[in-house]
Amino acid sequence: MRVPVPAGSRLTVVNAPDDTVVLRPPAPSERIADVGAAVRDALRFPLSGEPLEALVTPGGSATIVVEPRELPLPGAPRDPRRAALAATFDELERLGVPSRRQTILVAGGLNRRAGQSELAELVPPEAARRFRGRVEVHDAEAEDLVHLGDAGDTPVRIDRRLVETDVVVCVTAAETVLHGGPGTLLGACGPEALLAAGADSLLETRHSRGWELALAVERGIAARVPVIGASLALNPPRLLGRFRRYPYDEASLAHVATSPFRRVFSVLPGGLRRRVLDEVAREVTAVAAFAGPPSVAHAEALLRAIARRSSRLEQPLDALVIGMPWQHHHVPREGLNPITVAALALGLALRLWRDAFPIAEGGTAIVLDRLSRHFAHGTQDPYRTLFHLLRDGRTAAELDADERAAAADERALETYRAGKACHPLLPFADWASCRPALDRLGAVVVAGCRDHAAARALGFVPTHGLSSALEMAHGRAGGTARVGLLLSPPYFPLEVGAE
């Protein structure tokens, strides 16, 4: 069985034995024809609580909270969240809140602050021409953050535009327990809460400190102003054109593996391959829309999305091969560096599980990536700083001190405020997202690694190719390992049975 698996900007064809478990998501299901109408109906008839009409003050103000479209990865220019946002501010205007009294707040957390090009993509052009309000980008280091209270030992400080308004409306898509819904409100908090927002699984609320913090933020805001959320359940992204059935259909795997286009594509320079991938036509569609308190709407949409997008794994595997994209999941999109490779493979792909971790205790994760030690100049300087610290073999206590120093680095913070780089704490948060997987795994092997020193700096095992990585996995399993291939991106939920 020849299975094409993404490895950065390349497609690696894996000669998989018959007993290999190939994990691929279900094909996209039937979509909503009119997302705007579905969102308007949801806001008029929420799952619980008052409808939007009962919450607004005619002639008053409204803050619409959105988040950067990190997931699904890769995304698509025509995202249904754009139509949902346009329908929301039109509905507010119909209810007596003029668009000039509306504020769209982009809650980007610790990401690089969105620039004009990213803001222009929030809504369709025709809707942007109608909107007369303000578009603001959250600043996690703003001096006027409002102290909402403490969640345990974590101070919760939020953007003042969430409390200095007459109603708050969240417009999101349910991707994980931390992406969408109340997680969007958490994205408009200070760095203390954002750093504490961890989770063992991105699909289960138990053992999720991030979900607990998000609920605390939602309740704190709701105690001051009315809050309602609209949440979409999305289909996985689909390619358009001759490869539109990849990777959802088994026949499409053979079609891609034998395609002459793949052979031509593989010999192109790396920069040209990434440009081609960026320009490949894709679509993301919605299957359902819900409204109500943000946590309620989000939970219902997330359950619907998991049911339609998940793949079943009967029991944990001894080794799992993880395909990698050509860009990271943060917005604005950029090329991968060693830390974002780890965050995607371990902090995202290996946290999209329910019921059980997909790899047996002490098993092997095999990451398909060349692991280039490349950091985009300026915009990824904080990642370079953390990589050098890890390369120097810093202990956990020393990394905690380094994290506190990064949080007080005025030069790095000023660069973040100007939108020229991510927050200096984002690399630490990305590395911390890998910890739940690292605590369960026996080894992380980078197959096709070209920078062995970079892999070893992160504690990973470099190998020249996939065959040697699989031999290592078999040896670690005592001779014969149960091996799975994760056909990703797009990354999708895994429902795992007990071992």
N, C-alpha and C positions, 0 to 999 in steps of 0.2 A: 504494500500500500504506500503510494507516494503522496505525501501530504505537504502542501506549501504552507509554511509558517512565517509570519513577518519577523524580521530581525533587523530593527532599525529601518533604514530606507531600502533594505533588500528583502527578497523572499527566499528563504532557505527551504529546499525541498527535502523532506525527511523520509527516508525509506523505513517505514514503521512496520515492525512485525505484526502478525495478525492479532496477537494478544494485547497490543497497545490500545489503551483507552483514549479515543479521540473525543475531546470535549468541544462541542460547538453549540452556539445558542440556537434557539428556535428561530425560524424565519419571522420577519415582521408581520404582524397580524393586521387586520382591517383597521384603517385609520379614521379619525374624525374628519369629515368633509369640511366643516366650518369651525375652526378652533375658536374664533372670536365669539360666535353664537353660543358655543358650549360654555365658555368662561362666563359670559353674561348670564346664562341660565343658572350656572353654579352659584354665582354671587347673589342671585335673587332667591334661590332655594338651597341654602347651605345644608350640610350634613347635620350640623347642630348650631345652636346659637342664633343670633339675630342676623337677618339679611343685611347686605350693604346699605340698602335704603334706610334702615332703621338706625344705622350707626353714623351716617354723615350728618353734617350741619350745613344746610343750604347757605351758600355764601361763605362758608368756612374754608379751612385748608385741609390738605391731605398729603401724606407722605407715602409714596409707593416704593416699596423696597424690592430690589432685584439683586441677583448675584451674578458674577461672571459665569459664562457658560463653560465651566470646566469639563463637565461630563454631559453626555457620553463622549468618549474619545475614540476616534476622531469625531468632531462635530460637523456641522454643515451650515452654510450661509443662511439657508432658508429654514430657520429653526422655529417651531411652533410657539416658543416663548415670546417671539417678537409680536405675533398676532395676539397673544394673550395679553401682553402689556398694552398694546394699542386699544384693545377692547376694554381694558380696565379704566384707562383714563377717559375714554369716551363715555363709559357708564357713569363715572364720577361726574362728568360734565352734565350728563342728562339728569342727574340727581341734584343739580344745583351747585356743584363745586367747579367753578370755571378752571380751565387748564392753567391760567396764569396764577392760580392759587394752589397748584399741585407741584410737588417736588418728587422727582425720581431720584432715589438714593441707591447708588451702586455699592453694595456691601461686599467689598473685595477681601476682607480679612487682612492677611499679611502679604497678599499678592502685590506685584507691581501695580501701582495705581493706573487705572485706565486712562488712556489718552483720547484725543479727539476722534481718531479713526475707530477705536473700540466703542466709544459712546455713540457714534453714528450708526452702528450696527444694532443698537438696542431695539429699534422699531423699524417697520418698513418705511421707505422714503415718503410715501403719501401720508402716513400717519405722523411722521416727524414734522411735516409742513403744517399740520393742524395744531400741534402742541405748542403752547405759549408759556409753559412753566419752566422750572429750573431743573437741570440735571447736575447732581452733585456726586462726588466720589468720596466715600468714607476715608477718613484719615485716622488710622489706629493710634497715632501719636498726637492727635489734636489736644490742645490745652483745655478745651471746653467740654470734654467728655463728661457726661452726667453719671455720678455714682448712683447706681440703682440699688446697691446692697452687696452683701457678700454671700457667695455660695460655698459654705464651708470656710476654707482658708483662702478662697479665690475671690478677690475683689472684682465686681462686675461693673464696668464703666461703659456706657453706650453713647452713640452719636446723639447729640442734642436734638437733631431733627426728628428723632423717634418719639420725643415727649413734647416738643414744642409744636404741636399740630393738633387737629381735631379728630383725625382718624389715621390709622396705619393699615396699609394694605400690602400684603406680601404676594408677589407673583413669581412662582417658581415651578420647577419640575422635580419630581421625587426620584432621586437617583440613589441616595444612601441615607442613613439616619443623620448624617452630618451635612449632606448636600441637599438643600431645599427646605421648605417649611421653616420651623423655628431655627434651623441651622443658619438660615439667611439672616435672621435677627442677631444670632451670635456672631456672624461675620461683620456686624457693625459695632463690635465691642473693642475694648482695649486689648493690648497684647497679652495681659495676664490670663484672661479668659480664653483667648485663642490658643495659647500654648497648652492650656490644661485640657483642651477638647480632644481627648483621645478616645479610642474604642478598640476592643479586641476584634470585633466583627463590625463591618460597615452596614450589615443588614439586620442586626439584632440590637435591641435597646439595652439588654442586660449587660452589665460590665462596661457600659458606655458612659464615661464621664462627660463626653461631648454632648450626648443627648440630655443628660441631667442638667448641664449648664444651659443648653438651649431652652429647655422647659422653664428654668428659673428666669431667663431673660424674657420669655414670652409672658409669664405671669407678672413679672415686675412691670412690664410696659402696659399690660392689660389693666393693671391697678390704677394707671394714670390716664390712659386714653383708650378708646375702643380699638380692637385689633381684629382683622379678618384676613384670611389667606386664600388664595386660589392656587391649586397645585395640579400639575399635569402628570399623567402617566405616559411615558414616551416609549415608542418602538426603538429598537436598536438602529443605528445608522445603516443605510443601505447604499451600496454603490449604484450608480446609474450606468446604463449601457450594457455591453456584452458580458460584463462580470457581475451583474447585479445580484446573482444568486450566491456569490461567495461571501462569507464562508458557511452559509446557512444550509446549503444543499450538498449532499455527498458527491453528486456528479460534478458539481462545480469545482471540487478540489482537484479532480483529475483534469478538468478543462484548464484550470490555471497552471497546474504542474507541467502540462505538455504544451502550453501556449508559446508560440514563437515570440510573442510580445514580451513574455517574462525573460527570455534569454537576451533579447535586445536591451531590455530595461536594466538587467543585471550588470551590463558592461558600461553603462553610462557613469560619468563622474558623480560623486556623492551629492554635490550641490544641485546638479541638474535632476537627479532622482528625487530629491526632496521637493524641488519646485514642481515637478510633475505630480507628485503625491498631493501637494497642497492644492493643485488645480483640478484634481480628479473630481468629477461631479458626484456629489453625495446628497442624500436627503435624510432628514429626521422628521418623523411624524408623531402625532399624539393619538392615543387610543381612548383616553378618558380625561375628564376634568372634574375636580371636586373643590368645594369651598367650605369654609367654616373657620373655627379657630385654627391657626396655622398648623399646630401639632396634629389636630384631628384630620384635617384635609390631607396633610402630608402622609400620615400613617395609612390612610385608605388608598391613596395614590401609589404609595410605595408597595403595599401588598399586591395591588393590581399589576404593577410593573414587574415585580418578582415572579408572579404567577405566569406572566406572558413571556418573560425573557430568560428564565433560569434553565439550567441544564442539571440533570440528575446524575449524581455519582453515588454508586451503591455503598462504597466504603472508601476510606482514605487510601491514597496511593503511597508507594514507597518513594517515588520520584515523579516530579511534574515539570515538564518543559514549558516555559512561559515565553511566548512571543512578545516582541517589544515594538512600540510605534517609533516613528521618526521624530517626534516632538513630545515635550512634556505636557502634563495635563493642566498646568497653570495658565491663566490668561493674563497678559498676551502670551500666545504660544511661542516657544523658542526651542532650539535644538537641545538634545539631551547632554547632560554631564554625568559623571559617576554617581552623584548623590540622587539626582532625579531618576536615573535608571533604577537605583535601589528603591526609591519611593514608589515608582510605578509598579515594579515587580512584587515587592514585599508589602508596601504600605497600601497599595490599591488592589492589584490582582489577587493577592493572597489574603485579603480581608473581605472579599466579596463572597462570603460563605454563610450558610445557615446550618444549625444543628451540630456541625463538627468541622474542624479544620481539615482542608482537603488533602493534606500530606500527613502520613503517620508520624508519631512522635520520633524525633531523631532522623527523619527522612531527608531527602535531598531536593532542593529547588534548583532547576537548571535554567539560567537566564540566557536567552539568545541575543547577544549584543556584543559589539566590538569594544564597548566601554572606552570610548575615546576620552582622553583627558583634555577636553575642550570646554572652556567656559566663555560664553559670549562676553566680549569686553564691555565693562561698565555694568550692564544689566545683571550679570551673574557674578559680580565680584563677591557678594556674601557667600555664595556657594564655594568659590575658590578658597576663601578664608577658612571655612569649615573643613574642606578637604585637606588643606595643609595641616590643620590641627589633628585630624584623624590619622593622617600619614605619620605624624610625629608620635603616635601611640599614646594619646592622652587617655587618662583614666576617667571613669565616670564622674568622680568628684572634680577633676580638672575641667571636664567639659561643662559641668554645671557652672563653674566659675567663668569659663569662656562665654557661656550663654549670657550671664549677667553683664559681662563686659561688653558684649555685642549690643545688648539692650540699652547701654549707656553711650554708645559710640555716636557722638553728635554728627560727625561727618557722614556716616552711613545713614543716619536717620534723615538728615537733610536731603541726601540723594533720593531716599524713598519718598519723602514729601514732594519732591519735584517730579516724581514719576519716572525717574531714570534707572531705578533698580528696585528689586523687591525689598521688603522689610528685612533688616539684618537677622531677624529671628526666624524667618521662613525656612532656611536650610536646617535649623535645629528642629523645627516642627516636622519637616519631611523625614529627617533621620529618626526622630522619635516614633514616627508612624510605622517604621520597620520593626520596632521592638517586639510586638506581639508575634510576628512570624519568626523572627530570629530566636525567640525563646523556645519555640517548638521544633525548629529545624536542627538537623545535625550538621548540614553543610549547605552553602550556597555556591554553586558552580557557574562560572561565566563561560559559556561555550562560544568559541570564536573570538576570544579576547585577544586584543592586539596590544594592550598595555597591562602587562602582568603586575607591574608595581602598583598601578592604580587599583586593581582588584584586591591585591593583598592589603593595601592601605585600609580598605573597608572590611577586611576580615573574610573576603571571598576567595574561592579557589579558581584560578584561571586555567583554562584548557584551550588548545588550538582549534578544536572542532567539537561537533556534537557527539561523534562516535566515541571519543575519549571521555567525554562527560558522562555518557551512558554507561561506559565500562566502569567508571568510578562509582556511579549510582548502584550498579549491580553488585560491585564488591562491597559497598557499604551495607547492602541488604542481605549479605550472606551468600551471594551467588546469583540469585534470580530476583530481580526487582519488578514490582508492578509499576509500570511506567504509563504516564498519561501525557497527552499533548493538548495544551490549552490554545485553541485557535483564537488568538487575540492579537491586537485589538480588532473590534471593540471588546472591552472587558464586560463580562456578564456574570450574573449571580450563579453560585453553585449550591445546590441543596445536597448535602452530604449525609449518607447513612452512617450508622454506628459501625465501628471497626469490629 
